[in-house]
Amino acid sequence: MNKLCITAMAAAIAFAAAGCSSDSASSSTASKASQVTGKLTTPVFVKVDGKSQGGDSEFKLGKTSNIYHATAFMDKGQHKILIADAKDTCGTKFGPAAAQALTFGTTAQMDKCAKNEFTINVVLKGNYDFTLDYTKDAPSVKVLRSTKKVEVKRQPPQIACDKWDGGPVTANVGKAFPNGTTVRDAYSGATAVVKGGKVTMTPAPESEGILLLEEAKSYSQAPFSWDNANVYFMLPDRFYNGNKSNDNSYGRKKDGKNEIGTWHGGDFAGITQKLDYLRDLGVNAIWVTPIVEQVHGFVSGGAEGSFPFYGYHGYWALDFTNIDKNLGTEEEFQRFVDEAHKRGIRILVDVVMNHAGYATLKDLQDIGLRELVRDPDSLPADWSDYKPKGLYATWGSINGVIDYKTKAWKKWWGPEWVRAGLPGYDEPGVDDQNMAVGGLPDFKTEKKTPVKLPEFFKNKKDTKAVDLPNASIVDYLVSWHTYYVRKFGVDGFRCDTVKHVDPYAWKQLKTSATKALKEWKAENPSKKIDDTPFFMVGEVFDHGVSRDLWYDNGFDSLLNFDYQKESMTAAQCMKEADGIYAKYAKSVQQKGFNILSYISSHDTKLFFADYQDFDLQKRTANSFLMLPGQVQIYYGDESGRPLMKDDGVVDQSLRSDMNWADLDKPEYKDLIQHWAKLNKFRLNHPAVAEGTHTKLSASPYAFMRKKGNDKVVIVSAGRK
């Protein structure tokens, strides 16, 4: 789910950001009147904890008069910030009049003869950009995470671990392989014979000290099971652009700046072109964010409306019955599913039953709701061409165009369908199942009484939505989502914001989708891979490794929020993960229970970006891909994908374009090959994901996984 925040319900329906903006066009006139021409006449620096770093930390004049920029490096933790000349001279000593916190992405006014410093809390060590705005009598400052390369190489936390000198290691393997057995390291291909219950081998130099031991014989990929899923998660818009003709559907525009919240062009045609890459990586399932038609226009993004924010991520639906045109046609989606199936890859589609998208200006034009706009005649002929006006106007000014007080809002989703805090609508509550997540209109999924189709669909010419007899809101949502299973043969759903929807609704969705997939396979025997039933995995925020009511209401698995917190320790020393391995292995032995673990996601963090350390990224693959249960690779985990600029909205930095241009560079190519070897080992040996876990030795750390006749031993020689 796209994490957001709001100031008021009316504004929430109009805009989304990680920090909230109340900017309006009317404020610019007053600001303009008070404009002065303050200038820096002496070198001024960002001082972190009383010290200037020199160089980039000196403020330089930007393209706009009296707006200056500097960059400073800050380590993780809390710091004191002052902007001043070398001698802290009054007049060029900028800070708060009274001690206060400096929040990322938020403009803070400063005193020119400051007696105090700002405090700032840094979560991610790195470079940060400071903007000093001296266009007004009271100068102000704003700080954002920088996309400049960090010159000081970050060091991951040190965890005590065995040291590997690059030479051979001897491991106890007698519980797995009898004496005389020839075993092979699936990573390097080297073989050795077990003697005295032990085997001596040298890990491949590029392996970060891991041995993947199997009996030396021929193996092929094991029959598919969702319990052994290697899931590759992507935002289609940010993966690969295969059809540029659909890049600006519904009048969507680029912003011409950092393109933080705009559509980038990735689509189903692009994913289809990269299926061989994914197959060779060892992926057997692809999870794509929601594919349904998103809101056509944008809302205000960033703490101060610094960018237009579109629904490129898929979580702001306008019409659940259509595929979003930016992602492609139904024919392109069908080809994507069919070609994936030919390669033995299943398709998981993200679904949302908790909320709809915001009401954007462009949507109001496209669905014929001019009466929800204050002065429609003052707008461009195509409302998607709306841009802020005035020197100080921001994208947040769009909030002043829409009329949030008119009773005509009943012609939108309507009070029978959603809670939205608009005239005639119920206010959202505070409980999980009646709150407005991110200020989005909350579907009343608890209601089981029949409802009519929302009125705006009558003005939407291309919708497939029709009135369903005696249908509740959940009946409609289930019907709309199940269409993609029955029509295209989608193999499973990843379900968003699960705890914010009544459990019975998920159970109904699973029952309906299971039936639909079975029918599709019966009607398409030449296209189906096998008779594996429909699969559902859910996002229950902060859920760990435990079985609860969700597993009895349609879910085969839930996202495991625990492992990301544990992954760094395991990456630095694999044997520190033994307790995790034992717990997970025991847990997934339960019938009807599994977990989908990950190290990176679109909401939280991108593991590689924290340290940009290729060896560390290999080590985290070693520990992560040997986890019991299912694993989820976030696109770019395997390729060292970097962050993108975010204007203070941190989760946007995690959604950069896939770094295809890097893939032929030696260190990136080597990293991808490393992940591929581990993935394929998992696919050949279901014991890794589904078997019992037995620790064989502590130094070198070695363990066995066993499921039936499938036995493997994994050895970690330690860290170089």
Residue pairs with C-beta under 8 A, 6 or more apart in sequence:
1 315
1 437
1 438
1 496
1 497
1 539
1 541
1 603
2 16
2 313
2 315
2 316
2 438
2 602
2 603
2 651
3 18
3 438
3 603
3 651
4 16
4 17
4 18
4 438
4 439
4 440
5 17
5 18
5 19
5 20
5 438
5 439
6 12
6 16
6 20
6 436
6 438
6 439
7 20
7 22
8 421
9 420
9 421
9 422
9 427
9 428
9 436
9 439
10 404
10 421
10 422
11 20
11 22
11 399
11 404
11 439
12 358
12 421
12 436
12 438
12 439
12 440
13 358
13 359
13 404
13 420
13 421
13 422
13 439
13 441
14 299
14 300
14 358
14 359
14 360
14 398
14 399
14 402
14 404
15 21
15 299
15 300
15 301
15 305
15 309
15 358
15 396
15 398
15 399
16 299
16 300
16 301
16 309
16 316
16 358
16 438
16 439
16 440
17 299
17 300
17 301
17 302
17 303
17 305
17 309
17 649
18 105
18 302
18 303
18 648
18 649
18 650
18 651
18 652
19 103
19 104
19 105
19 106
19 302
19 303
19 304
19 648
19 649
20 303
21 300
21 302
21 303
21 304
21 305
21 394
21 396
21 399
22 396
23 300
23 304
23 305
23 393
23 394
23 396
23 397
23 399
24 396
24 397
24 399
24 400
25 388
25 389
25 390
25 393
25 397
25 400
26 400
27 392
28 390
28 391
28 392
28 393
29 390
31 136
31 391
31 392
32 390
32 391
32 392
34 136
34 137
35 135
35 136
36 135
36 136
36 137
37 65
37 66
37 135
38 66
38 134
38 135
38 136
38 137
38 139
39 66
39 134
40 59
40 61
40 68
40 92
40 132
40 134
41 92
42 85
42 89
42 92
43 58
43 59
43 85
43 86
44 58
44 59
44 68
44 83
44 84
44 85
44 92
44 94
44 132
45 52
45 53
45 54
45 57
45 58
45 59
45 70
45 83
45 84
45 85
45 86
46 52
46 53
46 57
46 59
46 70
46 71
46 72
46 81
46 83
46 130
47 57
47 81
47 82
47 83
47 84
48 72
48 73
48 74
48 79
48 80
48 81
49 79
49 80
50 80
50 82
52 58
52 86
53 72
53 73
56 70
56 71
56 72
56 127
56 148
57 70
57 71
57 72
58 70
59 68
59 69
59 70
59 83
59 130
59 132
60 68
60 69
60 70
61 67
61 68
62 68
62 69
62 131
64 135
65 135
66 133
66 134
66 135
67 131
67 132
67 133
67 134
67 135
68 131
68 132
68 134
69 129
69 130
69 131
69 132
70 129
70 130
70 132
71 127
71 128
71 129
71 130
71 146
71 148
72 127
72 128
72 130
73 126
73 127
73 128
73 150
73 151
73 152
74 120
74 122
74 125
74 126
74 127
74 128
75 122
75 125
76 122
76 123
76 124
76 125
77 121
77 122
78 119
78 120
78 121
78 122
79 119
79 120
79 122
80 117
80 118
80 119
81 95
81 102
81 117
81 118
81 119
81 120
81 143
82 88
82 93
82 94
82 95
82 114
82 117
82 118
83 93
83 94
83 95
83 110
83 130
83 132
83 141
84 92
84 93
84 94
84 95
84 114
85 92
85 93
90 112
90 113
91 112
91 113
92 112
93 112
93 113
93 114
94 110
94 111
94 112
94 114
94 132
94 139
94 141
95 110
95 111
95 114
95 115
95 116
95 117
95 118
96 108
96 109
96 110
96 111
96 114
96 116
96 117
96 118
97 111
97 114
97 115
97 116
98 116
99 116
99 117
99 119
100 108
100 116
100 118
100 119
101 118
101 119
101 120
101 121
102 108
102 118
102 119
102 120
102 141
102 143
103 303
104 120
104 143
104 144
104 145
104 303
104 648
104 650
105 142
105 143
105 144
105 302
105 303
105 304
105 306
105 647
105 648
105 649
106 142
106 303
106 304
106 648
107 133
107 140
107 141
107 142
107 303
107 304
108 118
108 140
108 141
108 142
109 138
109 139
109 140
110 138
110 139
110 140
110 141
111 138
112 139
118 141
120 143
122 128
124 145
124 610
125 150
125 154
125 610
126 145
126 146
126 150
126 154
127 145
127 146
127 148
127 149
127 150
127 151
128 143
128 144
128 145
128 146
129 143
129 144
129 145
129 146
129 148
130 141
130 142
130 143
131 141
131 142
131 143
131 144
132 139
132 140
132 141
133 139
133 140
133 141
133 142
142 304
144 645
144 646
144 647
144 648
145 643
145 646
145 648
145 650
145 653
147 643
147 644
147 645
150 612
153 612
153 613
154 610
154 611
154 612
154 613
155 611
156 568
156 571
156 572
156 610
156 611
156 613
156 616
157 568
157 572
158 572
159 569
159 572
159 573
159 576
160 573
161 572
161 573
161 575
161 576
161 718
161 719
162 573
162 575
162 699
162 700
162 701
162 716
162 717
162 718
162 719
163 718
163 719
163 720
164 203
164 209
164 717
164 718
164 719
164 720
165 720
166 202
166 205
166 720
167 202
168 200
168 201
168 202
169 200
169 201
169 202
169 203
169 211
169 700
169 715
169 717
170 198
170 199
170 200
170 700
171 198
171 199
171 200
171 201
171 211
171 213
171 696
171 697
171 700
171 702
171 713
171 715
172 197
172 198
172 696
172 697
172 702
173 183
173 194
173 197
173 198
173 199
173 213
173 696
173 702
173 704
173 713
174 194
174 196
174 197
174 198
175 694
175 696
175 704
176 213
176 696
176 704
176 706
176 711
176 712
176 713
177 183
177 194
177 199
177 213
177 215
177 711
177 713
178 194
179 194
179 195
179 196
179 197
180 193
180 194
181 193
181 194
181 215
182 191
182 192
182 193
182 194
182 215
182 216
183 191
183 192
183 193
183 194
183 199
183 213
183 214
183 215
183 216
183 713
184 190
184 191
184 213
184 214
184 215
184 216
185 191
185 201
185 203
185 204
185 211
185 212
185 213
186 212
186 213
186 214
186 677
186 680
186 681
186 684
187 203
187 204
187 207
187 210
187 211
187 212
187 677
187 678
187 681
188 203
188 204
188 207
190 201
190 202
190 204
191 216
192 199
192 200
192 201
193 199
199 213
201 211
201 213
203 209
203 210
203 211
203 715
203 717
206 618
206 670
206 674
207 618
207 622
207 674
208 615
208 618
208 619
208 622
208 674
208 719
208 720
209 716
209 717
209 718
209 719
209 720
210 574
210 622
210 714
210 715
210 716
210 717
211 713
211 714
211 715
211 716
211 717
212 677
212 678
212 681
212 712
212 714
213 712
213 713
213 714
213 715
214 681
214 684
214 685
214 712
215 711
219 684
219 685
220 684
221 284
221 344
221 680
221 683
221 684
222 228
222 683
222 684
222 685
222 686
222 710
223 530
224 284
224 344
224 346
224 529
224 530
224 532
225 532
225 686
225 690
226 285
226 492
226 532
226 535
226 556
226 557
226 594
226 630
227 588
227 594
227 629
227 630
227 686
227 689
227 690
228 284
228 630
228 682
228 683
228 686
228 688
228 689
228 690
229 284
229 285
229 346
229 596
229 630
229 631
229 689
230 282
230 283
230 284
230 285
230 630
230 631
230 633
230 679
230 682
230 683
231 283
231 285
231 286
231 287
231 348
231 596
231 630
231 631
231 632
231 633
232 278
232 281
232 283
232 285
232 286
232 287
232 632
232 633
232 635
233 286
233 287
233 598
233 601
233 602
233 632
233 633
233 634
233 635
234 271
234 286
234 287
234 288
234 289
234 634
234 635
234 658
235 266
235 288
235 289
235 312
235 313
235 314
235 602
235 635
235 655
236 266
236 267
236 268
236 270
236 271
236 288
236 289
236 291
236 314
236 327
237 263
237 264
237 265
237 266
237 267
237 312
237 313
237 326
237 327
238 264
238 266
238 312
238 635
238 655
238 656
238 657
238 658
239 266
239 270
239 271
239 274
239 635
239 657
239 658
240 266
240 267
240 270
240 271
240 273
240 274
240 658
240 660
241 247
241 264
241 265
241 266
241 267
241 270
242 267
242 268
242 269
242 270
242 271
242 272
242 273
243 267
243 269
243 270
243 328
243 332
244 265
246 267
246 325
246 326
246 327
246 328
247 263
247 265
247 326
248 263
249 324
249 325
249 326
250 296
250 297
250 325
250 326
250 362
250 366
250 384
251 296
251 297
251 362
251 382
251 384
251 385
252 262
252 263
252 296
252 297
252 298
252 310
252 326
252 384
253 262
253 308
253 384
253 385
254 262
255 261
255 262
255 307
255 308
257 307
258 307
258 644
258 645
258 647
260 301
260 302
260 307
260 309
260 644
260 645
260 646
260 647
260 649
260 652
261 298
261 301
261 307
261 308
261 309
261 310
261 312
261 649
261 652
262 298
262 307
262 308
262 310
262 312
263 310
263 312
263 326
264 312
264 657
265 326
266 327
266 657
266 658
267 326
267 327
267 328
267 332
268 327
268 328
268 332
268 333
268 335
268 336
269 328
269 332
269 335
269 336
271 286
271 288
271 336
272 332
272 335
272 336
272 339
272 340
275 339
275 340
275 343
275 345
276 343
278 286
278 343
278 345
279 343
279 344
279 345
280 676
281 638
281 672
281 675
281 676
281 679
282 675
282 676
282 678
282 679
282 680
282 682
282 683
283 345
283 633
283 679
284 344
284 345
284 346
284 683
285 345
285 346
285 347
285 348
285 491
285 492
286 340
286 345
286 346
286 347
286 348
287 348
287 349
287 350
287 494
287 632
288 314
288 347
288 348
288 349
288 350
289 313
289 314
289 315
289 350
289 602
290 314
290 315
290 317
290 349
290 350
290 351
290 352
290 496
291 314
291 323
291 324
291 327
291 333
291 349
291 350
291 484
292 314
292 317
292 319
292 320
292 321
292 322
292 323
292 324
292 480
293 317
293 318
293 319
293 320
293 321
293 322
293 323
293 324
293 325
294 310
294 311
294 312
294 314
294 316
294 317
294 318
294 324
294 326
294 357
295 310
295 311
295 316
295 317
295 318
295 357
295 358
295 359
295 360
295 362
295 363
296 318
296 360
296 362
296 363
296 366
296 384
297 310
297 360
297 361
297 362
297 363
297 383
297 384
298 308
298 309
298 310
298 360
298 362
298 395
298 398
299 308
299 309
299 358
299 360
299 398
300 308
300 309
300 394
300 395
300 396
300 398
300 399
301 307
301 308
301 309
301 395
301 647
301 649
301 652
302 309
302 395
302 647
302 648
302 649
303 647
303 648
303 649
304 394
304 396
305 388
305 394
305 395
305 396
305 397
306 394
306 395
306 647
306 648
307 395
307 647
308 395
309 395
311 317
311 357
312 326
313 602
313 655
314 324
314 350
315 350
315 352
315 357
315 496
316 356
316 357
316 358
316 440
317 352
317 356
317 357
318 356
318 357
318 363
319 457
319 460
319 463
319 465
320 465
320 477
320 480
320 481
321 463
321 464
321 465
321 480
321 483
322 462
322 463
322 464
323 329
323 330
323 333
327 333
328 336
330 487
330 488
333 488
334 488
336 347
337 347
337 488
337 489
337 490
338 489
338 527
340 346
340 347
341 347
341 489
341 527
341 528
341 529
344 529
346 491
346 492
346 529
346 532
346 535
347 490
347 491
347 492
348 490
348 491
348 492
348 493
348 494
348 535
348 537
349 484
349 490
349 492
349 493
349 494
350 493
350 494
350 495
350 496
351 481
351 493
351 494
351 495
351 496
351 509
352 496
352 497
353 443
353 445
353 474
353 477
353 478
353 481
353 495
353 496
353 501
353 505
353 506
353 509
354 437
354 440
354 442
354 443
354 445
354 496
354 497
354 500
354 501
355 418
355 436
355 437
355 438
355 440
355 441
355 442
355 443
355 497
355 500
356 413
356 418
356 440
356 441
356 443
357 440
357 441
358 439
358 440
358 441
359 372
359 402
359 412
361 373
361 379
361 383
361 384
361 386
361 398
361 401
361 402
362 383
362 384
362 386
363 369
364 370
364 372
364 373
364 383
364 402
365 382
365 383
366 460
367 456
367 459
367 460
368 456
368 459
369 408
369 411
369 412
369 456
369 459
370 376
371 403
371 406
371 408
371 411
372 402
372 403
372 406
372 408
372 409
372 411
372 412
373 379
373 401
373 402
373 403
374 400
374 401
374 402
374 403
375 401
379 386
379 401
380 386
386 398
386 401
388 394
388 395
388 397
388 398
389 397
390 397
404 422
404 423
405 423
406 423
407 423
407 424
409 420
409 422
409 423
409 424
409 425
410 424
410 455
411 455
411 456
412 422
412 454
412 455
412 456
413 420
413 441
413 454
413 456
414 454
414 455
415 424
415 425
415 426
416 444
416 451
416 452
417 443
417 444
417 451
417 454
417 473
418 425
418 441
418 442
418 443
418 444
419 425
419 426
419 427
419 428
419 429
419 434
419 436
419 441
419 442
419 444
420 426
420 428
420 436
420 441
420 442
421 427
421 428
421 436
426 444
428 434
428 435
428 436
428 442
429 435
432 499
432 500
433 445
433 446
433 499
433 500
433 501
433 502
434 442
434 446
435 442
435 500
436 442
437 497
437 500
442 500
443 473
443 477
443 501
444 473
445 473
445 474
445 477
445 501
445 502
445 505
446 502
447 472
447 473
448 472
448 474
449 472
450 469
450 470
450 471
450 472
451 471
451 472
451 473
451 476
452 467
453 465
453 466
453 467
453 468
453 476
457 463
457 465
464 483
465 476
465 480
468 475
468 476
468 479
471 479
474 502
474 504
474 505
474 508
475 508
477 505
477 509
478 505
478 508
478 509
478 512
479 512
481 493
481 509
481 513
482 509
482 512
482 513
482 516
484 490
485 513
485 516
485 517
485 520
485 534
486 516
486 517
486 519
486 520
487 520
488 520
489 517
489 520
489 521
489 524
489 527
489 528
490 517
491 517
491 532
491 534
491 535
492 534
492 535
492 536
492 537
493 509
493 513
493 534
493 535
493 536
493 537
494 536
494 537
494 538
494 539
495 506
495 509
495 536
495 537
495 538
495 539
495 555
496 539
497 539
497 541
498 506
498 538
498 539
498 540
498 550
498 555
498 558
499 540
499 541
503 549
503 550
503 553
503 554
504 553
506 536
506 538
506 550
506 553
506 554
506 555
507 553
507 554
508 554
509 536
509 554
510 534
510 536
510 553
510 554
510 555
511 554
513 534
513 536
514 533
514 534
516 534
517 533
517 534
518 533
518 534
520 528
521 528
521 531
535 556
535 557
536 554
536 555
536 556
536 557
537 555
537 556
537 557
537 558
537 559
537 596
537 630
538 550
538 555
538 557
538 558
538 559
539 558
539 559
540 550
540 558
540 559
541 561
542 561
543 558
543 559
543 560
543 561
544 560
544 561
544 562
545 560
545 562
545 583
545 584
545 587
545 595
546 587
547 587
547 590
547 593
550 558
551 558
551 592
551 593
556 592
556 594
557 593
557 594
557 595
557 596
557 630
558 595
558 596
559 595
559 596
559 598
559 632
560 595
560 596
560 597
560 598
560 629
562 597
563 580
563 597
563 598
563 599
563 624
563 627
564 597
564 598
564 599
564 600
564 601
564 604
564 605
566 577
566 580
567 599
567 607
567 620
567 623
567 624
568 620
569 576
569 577
570 576
570 577
570 580
570 620
570 623
570 624
571 616
571 619
571 620
571 622
571 623
571 624
572 616
572 619
572 719
573 718
573 719
574 619
574 622
574 623
574 626
574 701
574 716
575 698
575 699
575 701
575 716
577 623
578 695
578 701
578 703
580 627
581 626
581 627
581 628
581 693
581 703
582 693
582 695
584 595
584 597
584 627
584 628
584 629
584 693
585 628
585 691
585 692
585 693
585 705
586 693
587 593
587 595
587 628
587 629
588 594
588 595
588 628
588 629
588 689
588 690
589 692
594 629
594 630
595 629
595 630
596 629
596 630
596 631
596 632
597 624
597 627
597 629
597 630
597 631
597 632
598 631
598 632
598 633
598 634
599 607
599 620
599 624
599 634
599 637
600 606
600 607
600 608
600 634
600 636
600 637
600 654
601 634
601 654
602 634
602 651
602 654
602 655
603 651
603 654
604 651
604 654
605 654
606 634
606 636
606 641
606 643
606 653
606 654
607 617
607 620
607 637
608 617
608 636
608 637
608 640
608 641
608 642
609 641
609 642
609 643
609 653
609 654
612 640
612 642
614 640
614 667
614 670
614 671
615 720
617 637
617 640
617 671
618 671
618 674
619 719
621 637
621 638
621 674
621 675
621 678
622 678
622 716
624 631
625 631
625 675
625 678
625 679
625 681
625 682
626 678
626 688
626 714
627 689
628 688
628 689
628 690
628 691
628 693
628 705
629 689
630 689
631 682
631 689
633 675
633 679
635 641
635 658
636 656
636 658
636 659
637 675
638 671
638 672
638 675
638 676
639 658
639 659
639 662
639 663
639 668
639 671
639 672
640 659
640 662
640 667
640 668
640 671
641 656
641 658
641 659
642 656
642 659
643 653
643 654
643 656
644 652
644 653
644 655
644 656
644 657
645 653
646 652
646 653
659 668
662 668
663 669
663 672
681 688
681 712
682 688
682 689
685 705
685 710
685 712
686 707
686 710
687 705
687 706
687 707
687 708
687 710
687 711
687 712
688 705
688 712
690 707
691 705
691 706
691 707
691 710
691 711
692 705
692 706
692 707
693 703
693 704
693 705
694 703
694 704
694 705
694 706
695 701
695 702
695 703
696 702
696 703
696 704
696 713
700 715
700 716
700 717
700 718
701 715
701 716
701 718
702 713
702 714
702 715
702 716
703 713
703 714
704 711
704 712
704 713
705 711
705 712
705 714
